[in-house]
Amino acid sequence: METKKRKKVRNFADYMNDETRVSPADRERIYFEVELIGKMIEAREARGLSQQALADVSGVKQPAIARLESLKATPQIDTLFKILTPLGYTLQIVPIQHEAI
């Protein structure tokens, strides 16, 4: 059985762009999650809400919000709606924009 030798990883970008380590679909999911949670934090802070205040208006417990914001948990769709709705946001599916060749 032949073993493929992987390229040496020098930084996070090298790791993320190595398709033998992270598939294109996984890479998109990771980037989406980071962007989504970042926007959620920005929206919460822009409204002057603490995690506890968001928990009070969303019905999602503060420790769960903390885990989401620290990327230690992947949010379920229903949880996202509970959190995003009081922040004035929703989710939607949009086509992928491909660059012109």
N, CA and C atoms as a LAMMPS dump frame, in Angstrom:
ITEM: TIMESTEP
0
ITEM: NUMBER OF ATOMS
303
ITEM: BOX BOUNDS ff ff ff
-5.0000000000000000e+02 5.0000000000000000e+02
-5.0000000000000000e+02 5.0000000000000000e+02
-5.0000000000000000e+02 5.0000000000000000e+02
ITEM: ATOMS id mol type element x y z
1 1 1 N 0.833 -1.173 0
2 1 2 C 0 0 0
3 1 3 C 0.88 1.239 0
4 2 1 N 0.677 2.076 -0.994
5 2 2 C 1.483 3.273 -1.147
6 2 3 C 0.885 4.418 -0.334
7 3 1 N 1.73 5.129 0.376
8 3 2 C 1.291 6.261 1.177
9 3 3 C 1.71 7.543 0.484
10 4 1 N 0.732 8.449 0.288
11 4 2 C 1.058 9.74 -0.305
12 4 3 C 1.681 10.633 0.752
13 5 1 N 2.708 11.339 0.346
14 5 2 C 3.362 12.263 1.249
15 5 3 C 2.686 13.625 1.1
16 6 1 N 2.247 14.172 2.202
17 6 2 C 1.591 15.47 2.188
18 6 3 C 2.621 16.58 2.226
19 7 1 N 2.212 17.707 1.635
20 7 2 C 3.06 18.892 1.686
21 7 3 C 3.152 19.384 3.117
22 8 1 N 4.277 19.973 3.435
23 8 2 C 4.466 20.54 4.763
24 8 3 C 3.574 21.774 4.908
25 9 1 N 2.914 21.87 6.044
26 9 2 C 2.041 22.995 6.321
27 9 3 C 2.836 24.053 7.074
28 10 1 N 2.846 25.267 6.529
29 10 2 C 3.603 26.351 7.161
30 10 3 C 2.703 27.308 7.927
31 11 1 N 1.438 27.365 7.514
32 11 2 C 0.511 28.267 8.185
33 11 3 C -0.921 27.786 7.965
34 12 1 N -1.845 28.482 8.567
35 12 2 C -3.254 28.095 8.489
36 12 3 C -3.759 28.117 7.046
37 13 1 N -3.357 29.123 6.279
38 13 2 C -3.789 29.226 4.881
39 13 3 C -3.316 28.016 4.081
40 14 1 N -2.066 27.575 4.306
41 14 2 C -1.567 26.372 3.631
42 14 3 C -2.439 25.173 3.97
43 15 1 N -2.795 25.04 5.23
44 15 2 C -3.621 23.923 5.672
45 15 3 C -4.993 23.993 4.996
46 16 1 N -5.632 25.161 5.055
47 16 2 C -6.977 25.301 4.505
48 16 3 C -7.018 25.104 2.997
49 17 1 N -5.933 25.445 2.311
50 17 2 C -5.91 25.331 0.853
51 17 3 C -5.378 23.991 0.349
52 18 1 N -5.036 23.09 1.252
53 18 2 C -4.555 21.754 0.881
54 18 3 C -5.757 20.818 0.809
55 19 1 N -6.178 20.482 -0.41
56 19 2 C -7.374 19.655 -0.586
57 19 3 C -7.211 18.226 -0.066
58 20 1 N -5.987 17.816 0.248
59 20 2 C -5.814 16.494 0.865
60 20 3 C -6.159 16.554 2.348
61 21 1 N -6.235 17.762 2.892
62 21 2 C -6.564 17.953 4.303
63 21 3 C -7.978 18.493 4.495
64 22 1 N -8.361 19.457 3.673
65 22 2 C -9.664 20.105 3.798
66 22 3 C -10.305 20.152 2.414
67 23 1 N -11.445 19.506 2.286
68 23 2 C -12.124 19.49 0.986
69 23 3 C -12.687 20.877 0.686
70 24 1 N -12.921 21.174 -0.587
71 24 2 C -13.515 22.471 -0.926
72 24 3 C -14.851 22.707 -0.195
73 25 1 N -15.665 21.679 -0.061
74 25 2 C -16.946 21.82 0.633
75 25 3 C -16.733 22.132 2.113
76 26 1 N -15.79 21.448 2.748
77 26 2 C -15.496 21.725 4.163
78 26 3 C -14.933 23.131 4.341
79 27 1 N -14.086 23.548 3.404
80 27 2 C -13.507 24.881 3.479
81 27 3 C -14.62 25.931 3.402
82 28 1 N -15.557 25.768 2.491
83 28 2 C -16.674 26.713 2.36
84 28 3 C -17.53 26.724 3.624
85 29 1 N -17.759 25.549 4.216
86 29 2 C -18.555 25.456 5.446
87 29 3 C -17.855 26.201 6.581
88 30 1 N -16.559 26.013 6.703
89 30 2 C -15.786 26.671 7.76
90 30 3 C -15.829 28.183 7.583
91 31 1 N -15.572 28.653 6.361
92 31 2 C -15.605 30.094 6.105
93 31 3 C -17.003 30.661 6.364
94 32 1 N -18.034 29.926 5.966
95 32 2 C -19.41 30.367 6.192
96 32 3 C -19.691 30.502 7.684
97 33 1 N -19.311 29.484 8.444
98 33 2 C -19.558 29.515 9.893
99 33 3 C -18.853 30.701 10.552
100 34 1 N -17.603 30.929 10.198
101 34 2 C -16.836 32.034 10.782
102 34 3 C -17.498 33.365 10.42
103 35 1 N -17.888 33.528 9.164
104 35 2 C -18.529 34.778 8.744
105 35 3 C -19.89 34.955 9.416
106 36 1 N -20.678 33.893 9.472
107 36 2 C -22 33.953 10.093
108 36 3 C -21.908 34.353 11.565
109 37 1 N -21.044 33.689 12.301
110 37 2 C -20.917 33.982 13.731
111 37 3 C -20.353 35.385 13.932
112 38 1 N -19.419 35.782 13.087
113 38 2 C -18.882 37.136 13.164
114 38 3 C -19.976 38.18 12.979
115 39 1 N -20.848 37.965 12.003
116 39 2 C -21.961 38.897 11.766
117 39 3 C -22.933 38.882 12.938
118 40 1 N -23.153 37.711 13.508
119 40 2 C -24.055 37.602 14.655
120 40 3 C -23.508 38.408 15.835
121 41 1 N -22.225 38.299 16.097
122 41 2 C -21.595 39.053 17.181
123 41 3 C -21.685 40.552 16.895
124 42 1 N -21.377 40.953 15.656
125 42 2 C -21.47 42.371 15.278
126 42 3 C -22.883 42.909 15.506
127 43 1 N -23.894 42.145 15.106
128 43 2 C -25.287 42.578 15.265
129 43 3 C -25.65 42.7 16.742
130 44 1 N -25.214 41.741 17.552
131 44 2 C -25.493 41.791 18.986
132 44 3 C -24.851 43.018 19.612
133 45 1 N -23.582 43.24 19.3
134 45 2 C -22.856 44.369 19.87
135 45 3 C -23.403 45.707 19.368
136 46 1 N -23.811 45.774 18.087
137 46 2 C -24.367 47.008 17.527
138 46 3 C -25.662 47.407 18.24
139 47 1 N -26.378 46.422 18.753
140 47 2 C -27.609 46.693 19.498
141 47 3 C -27.348 46.872 20.988
142 48 1 N -26.076 46.818 21.367
143 48 2 C -25.713 47.029 22.761
144 48 3 C -26.167 45.916 23.687
145 49 1 N -26.313 44.709 23.138
146 49 2 C -26.775 43.575 23.935
147 49 3 C -25.609 42.733 24.444
148 50 1 N -25.687 42.334 25.69
149 50 2 C -24.752 41.341 26.218
150 50 3 C -25.245 39.972 25.762
151 51 1 N -24.421 38.967 25.951
152 51 2 C -24.876 37.609 25.644
153 51 3 C -26.107 37.265 26.487
154 52 1 N -26.122 37.686 27.735
155 52 2 C -27.258 37.392 28.615
156 52 3 C -28.525 38.092 28.128
157 53 1 N -28.401 39.341 27.703
158 53 2 C -29.567 40.069 27.195
159 53 3 C -30.103 39.394 25.93
160 54 1 N -29.206 38.928 25.054
161 54 2 C -29.636 38.206 23.86
162 54 3 C -30.307 36.896 24.254
163 55 1 N -29.775 36.241 25.248
164 55 2 C -30.385 34.998 25.743
165 55 3 C -31.808 35.272 26.231
166 56 1 N -31.983 36.373 26.944
167 56 2 C -33.303 36.71 27.482
168 56 3 C -34.329 36.937 26.377
169 57 1 N -33.933 37.622 25.286
170 57 2 C -34.903 37.912 24.226
171 57 3 C -35.046 36.788 23.205
172 58 1 N -34.063 35.901 23.133
173 58 2 C -34.109 34.829 22.127
174 58 3 C -34.6 33.498 22.683
175 59 1 N -34.469 33.311 23.99
176 59 2 C -34.828 32.018 24.57
177 59 3 C -33.722 30.981 24.467
178 60 1 N -32.564 31.386 23.957
179 60 2 C -31.397 30.501 23.877
180 60 3 C -30.525 30.825 25.08
181 61 1 N -30.11 29.818 25.812
182 61 2 C -29.338 30.047 27.037
183 61 3 C -27.995 30.716 26.735
184 62 1 N -27.572 31.569 27.674
185 62 2 C -26.327 32.319 27.493
186 62 3 C -25.123 31.418 27.259
187 63 1 N -24.959 30.29 27.974
188 63 2 C -23.795 29.445 27.684
189 63 3 C -23.797 28.902 26.251
190 64 1 N -24.987 28.663 25.696
191 64 2 C -25.074 28.192 24.307
192 64 3 C -24.629 29.296 23.35
193 65 1 N -25.038 30.53 23.637
194 65 2 C -24.615 31.66 22.814
195 65 3 C -23.096 31.819 22.904
196 66 1 N -22.545 31.688 24.088
197 66 2 C -21.089 31.794 24.272
198 66 3 C -20.365 30.716 23.471
199 67 1 N -20.877 29.483 23.491
200 67 2 C -20.247 28.397 22.721
201 67 3 C -20.299 28.691 21.225
202 68 1 N -21.427 29.227 20.754
203 68 2 C -21.53 29.574 19.337
204 68 3 C -20.545 30.676 18.974
205 69 1 N -20.516 31.716 19.803
206 69 2 C -19.653 32.858 19.501
207 69 3 C -18.171 32.512 19.56
208 70 1 N -17.814 31.499 20.313
209 70 2 C -16.407 31.089 20.378
210 70 3 C -16.109 29.967 19.381
211 71 1 N -17.085 29.655 18.542
212 71 2 C -16.975 28.605 17.52
213 71 3 C -16.699 27.228 18.118
214 72 1 N -17.145 27.02 19.35
215 72 2 C -16.989 25.717 19.984
216 72 3 C -18.185 24.819 19.716
217 73 1 N -19.216 25.378 19.083
218 73 2 C -20.408 24.604 18.736
219 73 3 C -20.913 25.072 17.383
220 74 1 N -21.48 24.161 16.628
221 74 2 C -22.098 24.485 15.353
222 74 3 C -23.589 24.703 15.589
223 75 1 N -24.105 25.853 15.176
224 75 2 C -25.508 26.138 15.459
225 75 3 C -26.475 25.308 14.63
226 76 1 N -27.568 24.94 15.249
227 76 2 C -28.666 24.3 14.535
228 76 3 C -29.475 25.413 13.87
229 77 1 N -30.179 25.095 12.796
230 77 2 C -30.956 26.094 12.062
231 77 3 C -31.978 26.773 12.973
232 78 1 N -32.706 25.999 13.776
233 78 2 C -33.723 26.603 14.64
234 78 3 C -33.098 27.543 15.669
235 79 1 N -31.916 27.206 16.154
236 79 2 C -31.214 28.073 17.102
237 79 3 C -30.801 29.376 16.425
238 80 1 N -30.326 29.28 15.194
239 80 2 C -29.953 30.488 14.458
240 80 3 C -31.139 31.424 14.317
241 81 1 N -32.293 30.884 13.955
242 81 2 C -33.471 31.731 13.806
243 81 3 C -33.877 32.368 15.13
244 82 1 N -33.772 31.623 16.216
245 82 2 C -34.103 32.176 17.537
246 82 3 C -33.195 33.348 17.891
247 83 1 N -31.925 33.238 17.516
248 83 2 C -30.957 34.287 17.838
249 83 3 C -31.029 35.446 16.846
250 84 1 N -31.127 35.143 15.569
251 84 2 C -31.08 36.183 14.551
252 84 3 C -32.346 37.033 14.492
253 85 1 N -33.493 36.444 14.749
254 85 2 C -34.75 37.189 14.639
255 85 3 C -34.784 38.418 15.549
256 86 1 N -34.475 38.302 16.848
257 86 2 C -34.487 39.516 17.67
258 86 3 C -33.391 40.52 17.307
259 87 1 N -32.386 40.055 16.568
260 87 2 C -31.327 40.958 16.108
261 87 3 C -31.715 41.649 14.797
262 88 1 N -32.865 41.242 14.23
263 88 2 C -33.335 41.848 12.987
264 88 3 C -32.777 41.209 11.732
265 89 1 N -32.358 39.951 11.829
266 89 2 C -31.784 39.251 10.683
267 89 3 C -32.5 37.932 10.436
268 90 1 N -32.27 37.392 9.249
269 90 2 C -32.747 36.068 8.89
270 90 3 C -31.679 35.408 8.021
271 91 1 N -31.918 34.181 7.659
272 91 2 C -31.02 33.469 6.742
273 91 3 C -31.698 33.364 5.396
274 92 1 N -30.908 33.319 4.339
275 92 2 C -31.473 33.06 3.032
276 92 3 C -30.441 32.343 2.181
277 93 1 N -30.932 31.651 1.177
278 93 2 C -30.057 30.916 0.268
279 93 3 C -29.896 31.767 -0.989
280 94 1 N -28.647 31.986 -1.37
281 94 2 C -28.367 32.79 -2.557
282 94 3 C -27.424 32.014 -3.477
283 95 1 N -27.513 32.278 -4.764
284 95 2 C -26.622 31.569 -5.695
285 95 3 C -25.166 31.936 -5.442
286 96 1 N -24.295 31.017 -5.705
287 96 2 C -22.855 31.262 -5.605
288 96 3 C -22.448 32.132 -6.776
289 97 1 N -21.701 33.171 -6.481
290 97 2 C -21.206 34.064 -7.535
291 97 3 C -19.885 33.509 -8.042
292 98 1 N -19.849 33.102 -9.307
293 98 2 C -18.613 32.598 -9.894
294 98 3 C -17.934 33.732 -10.643
295 99 1 N -16.619 33.807 -10.489
296 99 2 C -15.859 34.836 -11.194
297 99 3 C -15.843 34.526 -12.675
298 100 1 N -15.909 35.567 -13.474
299 100 2 C -15.841 35.406 -14.939
300 100 3 C -14.454 34.9 -15.325
301 101 1 N -14.435 34.001 -16.27
302 101 2 C -13.154 33.421 -16.708
303 101 3 C -12.555 34.239 -17.823
